[in-house]
């Protein structure tokens, strides 16, 4: 069973979000202590500790990211298609997709599932209760629900190029052709 990472009465902190960052920082302290203990000098120990502190900060929930609330993206998607990638901090696949999409110049809305409860519920409903990220969807005003697309640069590129196409129209009346 997957538990929601959002605060509930009696549960303020979610275990696991900080575990990786704290582990990296503890490893940095141990390495720095060992370097000083074996006489390699304080400057080297400080450099190692600062480097691992930067890695810990990068993977922590404190890192500022390009999160957009899903409700805001849905309100904009009422007029045009919107490609949304549901992601979470610390996910290597999400980070790689973000870098590749930025390199390609793709217009994507990035929604952090650990900051947005609606996005978390959408992600879990798409992935059968799992927090699998990245999960890419297209919010199309012509459809009642999101359309799941491949979470890859080619999948996003295809969805964004299809976004520019006009909506299909029904014929007003049958046309007859004369020869």
mmCIF file of the C-alpha atoms, coordinates in Angstrom:
data_MODEL
# 
_entry.id   MODEL 
# 
loop_
_atom_site.group_PDB 
_atom_site.id 
_atom_site.type_symbol 
_atom_site.label_atom_id 
_atom_site.label_alt_id 
_atom_site.label_comp_id 
_atom_site.label_asym_id 
_atom_site.label_entity_id 
_atom_site.label_seq_id 
_atom_site.pdbx_PDB_ins_code 
_atom_site.Cartn_x 
_atom_site.Cartn_y 
_atom_site.Cartn_z 
_atom_site.occupancy 
_atom_site.B_iso_or_equiv 
_atom_site.pdbx_formal_charge 
_atom_site.auth_seq_id 
_atom_site.auth_comp_id 
_atom_site.auth_asym_id 
_atom_site.auth_atom_id 
_atom_site.pdbx_PDB_model_num 
ATOM 1   C CA . UNK A 1 1   ? 0.000   0.000  0.000   1.00 0.00 ? 1   UNK A CA 1 
ATOM 2   C CA . UNK A 1 2   ? 1.310   3.443  -0.904  1.00 0.00 ? 2   UNK A CA 1 
ATOM 3   C CA . UNK A 1 3   ? 0.894   6.156  1.693   1.00 0.00 ? 3   UNK A CA 1 
ATOM 4   C CA . UNK A 1 4   ? 0.396   9.762  0.723   1.00 0.00 ? 4   UNK A CA 1 
ATOM 5   C CA . UNK A 1 5   ? 3.412   11.985 1.445   1.00 0.00 ? 5   UNK A CA 1 
ATOM 6   C CA . UNK A 1 6   ? 1.150   14.823 2.527   1.00 0.00 ? 6   UNK A CA 1 
ATOM 7   C CA . UNK A 1 7   ? 0.694   15.807 6.157   1.00 0.00 ? 7   UNK A CA 1 
ATOM 8   C CA . UNK A 1 8   ? -2.236  14.289 7.983   1.00 0.00 ? 8   UNK A CA 1 
ATOM 9   C CA . UNK A 1 9   ? -3.391  14.830 11.552  1.00 0.00 ? 9   UNK A CA 1 
ATOM 10  C CA . UNK A 1 10  ? -0.784  13.335 13.865  1.00 0.00 ? 10  UNK A CA 1 
ATOM 11  C CA . UNK A 1 11  ? 1.805   12.938 11.110  1.00 0.00 ? 11  UNK A CA 1 
ATOM 12  C CA . UNK A 1 12  ? 3.825   16.018 10.276  1.00 0.00 ? 12  UNK A CA 1 
ATOM 13  C CA . UNK A 1 13  ? 7.070   14.639 8.848   1.00 0.00 ? 13  UNK A CA 1 
ATOM 14  C CA . UNK A 1 14  ? 7.338   12.046 6.129   1.00 0.00 ? 14  UNK A CA 1 
ATOM 15  C CA . UNK A 1 15  ? 10.228  9.641  6.689   1.00 0.00 ? 15  UNK A CA 1 
ATOM 16  C CA . UNK A 1 16  ? 12.458  9.015  3.717   1.00 0.00 ? 16  UNK A CA 1 
ATOM 17  C CA . UNK A 1 17  ? 12.547  12.412 2.034   1.00 0.00 ? 17  UNK A CA 1 
ATOM 18  C CA . UNK A 1 18  ? 15.562  13.580 4.000   1.00 0.00 ? 18  UNK A CA 1 
ATOM 19  C CA . UNK A 1 19  ? 17.216  10.178 4.385   1.00 0.00 ? 19  UNK A CA 1 
ATOM 20  C CA . UNK A 1 20  ? 19.391  10.454 1.273   1.00 0.00 ? 20  UNK A CA 1 
ATOM 21  C CA . UNK A 1 21  ? 20.558  13.994 2.031   1.00 0.00 ? 21  UNK A CA 1 
ATOM 22  C CA . UNK A 1 22  ? 21.332  13.195 5.668   1.00 0.00 ? 22  UNK A CA 1 
ATOM 23  C CA . UNK A 1 23  ? 23.194  10.027 4.638   1.00 0.00 ? 23  UNK A CA 1 
ATOM 24  C CA . UNK A 1 24  ? 25.346  11.948 2.135   1.00 0.00 ? 24  UNK A CA 1 
ATOM 25  C CA . UNK A 1 25  ? 26.077  14.649 4.715   1.00 0.00 ? 25  UNK A CA 1 
ATOM 26  C CA . UNK A 1 26  ? 26.981  12.026 7.350   1.00 0.00 ? 26  UNK A CA 1 
ATOM 27  C CA . UNK A 1 27  ? 29.286  10.347 4.838   1.00 0.00 ? 27  UNK A CA 1 
ATOM 28  C CA . UNK A 1 28  ? 30.916  13.714 4.151   1.00 0.00 ? 28  UNK A CA 1 
ATOM 29  C CA . UNK A 1 29  ? 31.496  14.291 7.870   1.00 0.00 ? 29  UNK A CA 1 
ATOM 30  C CA . UNK A 1 30  ? 33.007  10.817 8.256   1.00 0.00 ? 30  UNK A CA 1 
ATOM 31  C CA . UNK A 1 31  ? 35.331  11.299 5.288   1.00 0.00 ? 31  UNK A CA 1 
ATOM 32  C CA . UNK A 1 32  ? 36.387  14.769 6.477   1.00 0.00 ? 32  UNK A CA 1 
ATOM 33  C CA . UNK A 1 33  ? 37.040  13.437 10.002  1.00 0.00 ? 33  UNK A CA 1 
ATOM 34  C CA . UNK A 1 34  ? 39.118  10.586 8.563   1.00 0.00 ? 34  UNK A CA 1 
ATOM 35  C CA . UNK A 1 35  ? 41.123  12.940 6.336   1.00 0.00 ? 35  UNK A CA 1 
ATOM 36  C CA . UNK A 1 36  ? 41.944  15.224 9.267   1.00 0.00 ? 36  UNK A CA 1 
ATOM 37  C CA . UNK A 1 37  ? 42.708  12.219 11.488  1.00 0.00 ? 37  UNK A CA 1 
ATOM 38  C CA . UNK A 1 38  ? 45.226  10.789 9.018   1.00 0.00 ? 38  UNK A CA 1 
ATOM 39  C CA . UNK A 1 39  ? 46.917  14.162 8.610   1.00 0.00 ? 39  UNK A CA 1 
ATOM 40  C CA . UNK A 1 40  ? 45.818  15.067 5.081   1.00 0.00 ? 40  UNK A CA 1 
ATOM 41  C CA . UNK A 1 41  ? 44.953  18.587 6.154   1.00 0.00 ? 41  UNK A CA 1 
ATOM 42  C CA . UNK A 1 42  ? 41.928  20.672 6.888   1.00 0.00 ? 42  UNK A CA 1 
ATOM 43  C CA . UNK A 1 43  ? 41.669  22.293 3.398   1.00 0.00 ? 43  UNK A CA 1 
ATOM 44  C CA . UNK A 1 44  ? 41.163  18.918 1.701   1.00 0.00 ? 44  UNK A CA 1 
ATOM 45  C CA . UNK A 1 45  ? 38.663  17.834 4.359   1.00 0.00 ? 45  UNK A CA 1 
ATOM 46  C CA . UNK A 1 46  ? 36.781  21.126 3.960   1.00 0.00 ? 46  UNK A CA 1 
ATOM 47  C CA . UNK A 1 47  ? 36.662  20.738 0.175   1.00 0.00 ? 47  UNK A CA 1 
ATOM 48  C CA . UNK A 1 48  ? 35.301  17.181 0.465   1.00 0.00 ? 48  UNK A CA 1 
ATOM 49  C CA . UNK A 1 49  ? 32.734  18.245 3.065   1.00 0.00 ? 49  UNK A CA 1 
ATOM 50  C CA . UNK A 1 50  ? 31.566  21.222 0.967   1.00 0.00 ? 50  UNK A CA 1 
ATOM 51  C CA . UNK A 1 51  ? 31.300  19.057 -2.150  1.00 0.00 ? 51  UNK A CA 1 
ATOM 52  C CA . UNK A 1 52  ? 29.199  16.432 -0.413  1.00 0.00 ? 52  UNK A CA 1 
ATOM 53  C CA . UNK A 1 53  ? 27.105  19.146 1.276   1.00 0.00 ? 53  UNK A CA 1 
ATOM 54  C CA . UNK A 1 54  ? 26.308  20.504 -2.199  1.00 0.00 ? 54  UNK A CA 1 
ATOM 55  C CA . UNK A 1 55  ? 25.261  17.009 -3.328  1.00 0.00 ? 55  UNK A CA 1 
ATOM 56  C CA . UNK A 1 56  ? 23.082  16.640 -0.211  1.00 0.00 ? 56  UNK A CA 1 
ATOM 57  C CA . UNK A 1 57  ? 21.446  20.019 -0.834  1.00 0.00 ? 57  UNK A CA 1 
ATOM 58  C CA . UNK A 1 58  ? 20.854  19.149 -4.490  1.00 0.00 ? 58  UNK A CA 1 
ATOM 59  C CA . UNK A 1 59  ? 18.933  16.007 -3.517  1.00 0.00 ? 59  UNK A CA 1 
ATOM 60  C CA . UNK A 1 60  ? 17.079  17.569 -0.578  1.00 0.00 ? 60  UNK A CA 1 
ATOM 61  C CA . UNK A 1 61  ? 13.516  18.911 -0.631  1.00 0.00 ? 61  UNK A CA 1 
ATOM 62  C CA . UNK A 1 62  ? 14.980  22.404 -0.037  1.00 0.00 ? 62  UNK A CA 1 
ATOM 63  C CA . UNK A 1 63  ? 16.233  22.761 -3.604  1.00 0.00 ? 63  UNK A CA 1 
ATOM 64  C CA . UNK A 1 64  ? 14.348  25.422 -5.534  1.00 0.00 ? 64  UNK A CA 1 
ATOM 65  C CA . UNK A 1 65  ? 12.777  23.901 -8.608  1.00 0.00 ? 65  UNK A CA 1 
ATOM 66  C CA . UNK A 1 66  ? 10.504  24.862 -11.450 1.00 0.00 ? 66  UNK A CA 1 
ATOM 67  C CA . UNK A 1 67  ? 7.373   23.477 -9.828  1.00 0.00 ? 67  UNK A CA 1 
ATOM 68  C CA . UNK A 1 68  ? 4.018   24.616 -11.194 1.00 0.00 ? 68  UNK A CA 1 
ATOM 69  C CA . UNK A 1 69  ? 0.787   23.759 -9.364  1.00 0.00 ? 69  UNK A CA 1 
ATOM 70  C CA . UNK A 1 70  ? -1.340  21.299 -11.324 1.00 0.00 ? 70  UNK A CA 1 
ATOM 71  C CA . UNK A 1 71  ? -4.442  23.473 -10.830 1.00 0.00 ? 71  UNK A CA 1 
ATOM 72  C CA . UNK A 1 72  ? -2.705  26.409 -12.562 1.00 0.00 ? 72  UNK A CA 1 
ATOM 73  C CA . UNK A 1 73  ? -1.627  24.207 -15.462 1.00 0.00 ? 73  UNK A CA 1 
ATOM 74  C CA . UNK A 1 74  ? -5.162  22.807 -15.783 1.00 0.00 ? 74  UNK A CA 1 
ATOM 75  C CA . UNK A 1 75  ? -6.644  26.309 -15.923 1.00 0.00 ? 75  UNK A CA 1 
ATOM 76  C CA . UNK A 1 76  ? -4.251  27.233 -18.748 1.00 0.00 ? 76  UNK A CA 1 
ATOM 77  C CA . UNK A 1 77  ? -4.959  23.908 -20.458 1.00 0.00 ? 77  UNK A CA 1 
ATOM 78  C CA . UNK A 1 78  ? -8.630  24.855 -20.797 1.00 0.00 ? 78  UNK A CA 1 
ATOM 79  C CA . UNK A 1 79  ? -7.652  26.813 -23.921 1.00 0.00 ? 79  UNK A CA 1 
ATOM 80  C CA . UNK A 1 80  ? -4.866  24.701 -25.415 1.00 0.00 ? 80  UNK A CA 1 
ATOM 81  C CA . UNK A 1 81  ? -3.087  21.402 -24.897 1.00 0.00 ? 81  UNK A CA 1 
ATOM 82  C CA . UNK A 1 82  ? -0.483  21.317 -22.141 1.00 0.00 ? 82  UNK A CA 1 
ATOM 83  C CA . UNK A 1 83  ? 2.274   18.728 -21.769 1.00 0.00 ? 83  UNK A CA 1 
ATOM 84  C CA . UNK A 1 84  ? 2.813   18.004 -18.074 1.00 0.00 ? 84  UNK A CA 1 
ATOM 85  C CA . UNK A 1 85  ? 5.575   15.926 -16.515 1.00 0.00 ? 85  UNK A CA 1 
ATOM 86  C CA . UNK A 1 86  ? 4.888   14.682 -12.998 1.00 0.00 ? 86  UNK A CA 1 
ATOM 87  C CA . UNK A 1 87  ? 8.222   14.380 -11.185 1.00 0.00 ? 87  UNK A CA 1 
ATOM 88  C CA . UNK A 1 88  ? 9.709   14.161 -7.700  1.00 0.00 ? 88  UNK A CA 1 
ATOM 89  C CA . UNK A 1 89  ? 12.981  15.354 -6.162  1.00 0.00 ? 89  UNK A CA 1 
ATOM 90  C CA . UNK A 1 90  ? 15.822  12.851 -6.100  1.00 0.00 ? 90  UNK A CA 1 
ATOM 91  C CA . UNK A 1 91  ? 14.523  10.856 -9.082  1.00 0.00 ? 91  UNK A CA 1 
ATOM 92  C CA . UNK A 1 92  ? 17.447  10.403 -11.468 1.00 0.00 ? 92  UNK A CA 1 
ATOM 93  C CA . UNK A 1 93  ? 15.136  9.670  -14.409 1.00 0.00 ? 93  UNK A CA 1 
ATOM 94  C CA . UNK A 1 94  ? 13.177  12.894 -13.820 1.00 0.00 ? 94  UNK A CA 1 
ATOM 95  C CA . UNK A 1 95  ? 16.409  14.911 -13.639 1.00 0.00 ? 95  UNK A CA 1 
ATOM 96  C CA . UNK A 1 96  ? 17.721  13.358 -16.846 1.00 0.00 ? 96  UNK A CA 1 
ATOM 97  C CA . UNK A 1 97  ? 14.440  14.014 -18.670 1.00 0.00 ? 97  UNK A CA 1 
ATOM 98  C CA . UNK A 1 98  ? 14.415  17.606 -17.427 1.00 0.00 ? 98  UNK A CA 1 
ATOM 99  C CA . UNK A 1 99  ? 17.956  18.200 -18.738 1.00 0.00 ? 99  UNK A CA 1 
ATOM 100 C CA . UNK A 1 100 ? 17.200  16.619 -22.118 1.00 0.00 ? 100 UNK A CA 1 
ATOM 101 C CA . UNK A 1 101 ? 13.918  18.499 -22.526 1.00 0.00 ? 101 UNK A CA 1 
ATOM 102 C CA . UNK A 1 102 ? 15.643  21.797 -21.673 1.00 0.00 ? 102 UNK A CA 1 
ATOM 103 C CA . UNK A 1 103 ? 18.413  21.033 -24.163 1.00 0.00 ? 103 UNK A CA 1 
ATOM 104 C CA . UNK A 1 104 ? 15.788  20.389 -26.861 1.00 0.00 ? 104 UNK A CA 1 
ATOM 105 C CA . UNK A 1 105 ? 13.853  23.552 -25.920 1.00 0.00 ? 105 UNK A CA 1 
ATOM 106 C CA . UNK A 1 106 ? 10.577  21.703 -25.321 1.00 0.00 ? 106 UNK A CA 1 
ATOM 107 C CA . UNK A 1 107 ? 7.716   23.532 -23.621 1.00 0.00 ? 107 UNK A CA 1 
ATOM 108 C CA . UNK A 1 108 ? 6.805   21.355 -20.655 1.00 0.00 ? 108 UNK A CA 1 
ATOM 109 C CA . UNK A 1 109 ? 5.044   22.080 -17.364 1.00 0.00 ? 109 UNK A CA 1 
ATOM 110 C CA . UNK A 1 110 ? 6.922   20.416 -14.470 1.00 0.00 ? 110 UNK A CA 1 
ATOM 111 C CA . UNK A 1 111 ? 4.718   19.465 -11.500 1.00 0.00 ? 111 UNK A CA 1 
ATOM 112 C CA . UNK A 1 112 ? 6.341   18.132 -8.313  1.00 0.00 ? 112 UNK A CA 1 
ATOM 113 C CA . UNK A 1 113 ? 4.156   15.335 -6.929  1.00 0.00 ? 113 UNK A CA 1 
ATOM 114 C CA . UNK A 1 114 ? 5.553   15.823 -3.415  1.00 0.00 ? 114 UNK A CA 1 
ATOM 115 C CA . UNK A 1 115 ? 4.392   19.452 -3.350  1.00 0.00 ? 115 UNK A CA 1 
ATOM 116 C CA . UNK A 1 116 ? 1.011   19.090 -5.050  1.00 0.00 ? 116 UNK A CA 1 
ATOM 117 C CA . UNK A 1 117 ? -1.572  16.682 -3.668  1.00 0.00 ? 117 UNK A CA 1 
ATOM 118 C CA . UNK A 1 118 ? -3.665  16.702 -6.866  1.00 0.00 ? 118 UNK A CA 1 
ATOM 119 C CA . UNK A 1 119 ? -0.578  15.795 -8.888  1.00 0.00 ? 119 UNK A CA 1 
ATOM 120 C CA . UNK A 1 120 ? 0.281   13.028 -6.422  1.00 0.00 ? 120 UNK A CA 1 
ATOM 121 C CA . UNK A 1 121 ? -3.206  11.541 -6.737  1.00 0.00 ? 121 UNK A CA 1 
ATOM 122 C CA . UNK A 1 122 ? -3.070  11.816 -10.540 1.00 0.00 ? 122 UNK A CA 1 
ATOM 123 C CA . UNK A 1 123 ? 0.332   10.101 -10.635 1.00 0.00 ? 123 UNK A CA 1 
ATOM 124 C CA . UNK A 1 124 ? -0.859  7.282  -8.379  1.00 0.00 ? 124 UNK A CA 1 
ATOM 125 C CA . UNK A 1 125 ? -4.069  6.819  -10.371 1.00 0.00 ? 125 UNK A CA 1 
ATOM 126 C CA . UNK A 1 126 ? -2.131  6.564  -13.637 1.00 0.00 ? 126 UNK A CA 1 
ATOM 127 C CA . UNK A 1 127 ? 0.531   4.209  -12.237 1.00 0.00 ? 127 UNK A CA 1 
ATOM 128 C CA . UNK A 1 128 ? -1.794  1.867  -10.304 1.00 0.00 ? 128 UNK A CA 1 
ATOM 129 C CA . UNK A 1 129 ? -0.960  3.301  -6.885  1.00 0.00 ? 129 UNK A CA 1 
ATOM 130 C CA . UNK A 1 130 ? 2.763   3.816  -7.441  1.00 0.00 ? 130 UNK A CA 1 
ATOM 131 C CA . UNK A 1 131 ? 4.781   7.057  -7.394  1.00 0.00 ? 131 UNK A CA 1 
ATOM 132 C CA . UNK A 1 132 ? 6.537   6.195  -10.651 1.00 0.00 ? 132 UNK A CA 1 
ATOM 133 C CA . UNK A 1 133 ? 8.193   9.265  -12.071 1.00 0.00 ? 133 UNK A CA 1 
ATOM 134 C CA . UNK A 1 134 ? 8.602   10.788 -14.501 1.00 0.00 ? 134 UNK A CA 1 
ATOM 135 C CA . UNK A 1 135 ? 5.043   10.419 -15.749 1.00 0.00 ? 135 UNK A CA 1 
ATOM 136 C CA . UNK A 1 136 ? 4.150   12.509 -18.790 1.00 0.00 ? 136 UNK A CA 1 
ATOM 137 C CA . UNK A 1 137 ? 0.588   13.453 -19.698 1.00 0.00 ? 137 UNK A CA 1 
ATOM 138 C CA . UNK A 1 138 ? -1.172  15.784 -22.102 1.00 0.00 ? 138 UNK A CA 1 
ATOM 139 C CA . UNK A 1 139 ? -4.029  17.861 -20.742 1.00 0.00 ? 139 UNK A CA 1 
ATOM 140 C CA . UNK A 1 140 ? -6.290  18.327 -23.738 1.00 0.00 ? 140 UNK A CA 1 
ATOM 141 C CA . UNK A 1 141 ? -9.483  20.424 -23.432 1.00 0.00 ? 141 UNK A CA 1 
ATOM 142 C CA . UNK A 1 142 ? -11.176 18.107 -25.945 1.00 0.00 ? 142 UNK A CA 1 
ATOM 143 C CA . UNK A 1 143 ? -10.797 15.080 -23.633 1.00 0.00 ? 143 UNK A CA 1 
ATOM 144 C CA . UNK A 1 144 ? -12.236 14.565 -20.172 1.00 0.00 ? 144 UNK A CA 1 
ATOM 145 C CA . UNK A 1 145 ? -9.039  13.171 -18.643 1.00 0.00 ? 145 UNK A CA 1 
ATOM 146 C CA . UNK A 1 146 ? -5.289  13.340 -19.171 1.00 0.00 ? 146 UNK A CA 1 
ATOM 147 C CA . UNK A 1 147 ? -3.680  11.431 -22.025 1.00 0.00 ? 147 UNK A CA 1 
ATOM 148 C CA . UNK A 1 148 ? -0.602  9.477  -20.938 1.00 0.00 ? 148 UNK A CA 1 
ATOM 149 C CA . UNK A 1 149 ? 2.366   9.817  -23.286 1.00 0.00 ? 149 UNK A CA 1 
ATOM 150 C CA . UNK A 1 150 ? 5.864   8.288  -23.175 1.00 0.00 ? 150 UNK A CA 1 
ATOM 151 C CA . UNK A 1 151 ? 8.049   10.101 -20.638 1.00 0.00 ? 151 UNK A CA 1 
ATOM 152 C CA . UNK A 1 152 ? 10.849  10.670 -23.126 1.00 0.00 ? 152 UNK A CA 1 
ATOM 153 C CA . UNK A 1 153 ? 12.073  13.506 -25.304 1.00 0.00 ? 153 UNK A CA 1 
ATOM 154 C CA . UNK A 1 154 ? 10.637  11.937 -28.504 1.00 0.00 ? 154 UNK A CA 1 
ATOM 155 C CA . UNK A 1 155 ? 7.282   11.363 -26.776 1.00 0.00 ? 155 UNK A CA 1 
ATOM 156 C CA . UNK A 1 156 ? 7.143   14.941 -25.504 1.00 0.00 ? 156 UNK A CA 1 
ATOM 157 C CA . UNK A 1 157 ? 8.322   16.324 -28.854 1.00 0.00 ? 157 UNK A CA 1 
ATOM 158 C CA . UNK A 1 158 ? 5.570   14.426 -30.670 1.00 0.00 ? 158 UNK A CA 1 
ATOM 159 C CA . UNK A 1 159 ? 2.941   15.662 -28.194 1.00 0.00 ? 159 UNK A CA 1 
ATOM 160 C CA . UNK A 1 160 ? 4.106   19.286 -28.443 1.00 0.00 ? 160 UNK A CA 1 
ATOM 161 C CA . UNK A 1 161 ? 4.185   19.185 -32.247 1.00 0.00 ? 161 UNK A CA 1 
ATOM 162 C CA . UNK A 1 162 ? 0.693   17.668 -32.276 1.00 0.00 ? 162 UNK A CA 1 
ATOM 163 C CA . UNK A 1 163 ? -0.381  20.506 -29.983 1.00 0.00 ? 163 UNK A CA 1 
ATOM 164 C CA . UNK A 1 164 ? -0.014  23.004 -32.825 1.00 0.00 ? 164 UNK A CA 1 
ATOM 165 C CA . UNK A 1 165 ? -2.457  21.128 -35.033 1.00 0.00 ? 165 UNK A CA 1 
ATOM 166 C CA . UNK A 1 166 ? -6.023  22.460 -35.123 1.00 0.00 ? 166 UNK A CA 1 
ATOM 167 C CA . UNK A 1 167 ? -8.794  20.538 -33.423 1.00 0.00 ? 167 UNK A CA 1 
ATOM 168 C CA . UNK A 1 168 ? -10.679 18.179 -35.712 1.00 0.00 ? 168 UNK A CA 1 
ATOM 169 C CA . UNK A 1 169 ? -14.002 19.621 -36.844 1.00 0.00 ? 169 UNK A CA 1 
ATOM 170 C CA . UNK A 1 170 ? -17.143 17.789 -37.761 1.00 0.00 ? 170 UNK A CA 1 
ATOM 171 C CA . UNK A 1 171 ? -18.582 18.528 -41.167 1.00 0.00 ? 171 UNK A CA 1 
ATOM 172 C CA . UNK A 1 172 ? -21.503 20.954 -41.105 1.00 0.00 ? 172 UNK A CA 1 
ATOM 173 C CA . UNK A 1 173 ? -23.428 19.139 -43.807 1.00 0.00 ? 173 UNK A CA 1 
ATOM 174 C CA . UNK A 1 174 ? -22.635 16.364 -46.237 1.00 0.00 ? 174 UNK A CA 1 
ATOM 175 C CA . UNK A 1 175 ? -20.956 17.648 -49.364 1.00 0.00 ? 175 UNK A CA 1 
ATOM 176 C CA . UNK A 1 176 ? -21.728 16.446 -52.823 1.00 0.00 ? 176 UNK A CA 1 
ATOM 177 C CA . UNK A 1 177 ? -19.131 16.536 -55.517 1.00 0.00 ? 177 UNK A CA 1 
ATOM 178 C CA . UNK A 1 178 ? -19.921 17.102 -59.179 1.00 0.00 ? 178 UNK A CA 1 
ATOM 179 C CA . UNK A 1 179 ? -17.849 15.852 -62.035 1.00 0.00 ? 179 UNK A CA 1 
# 
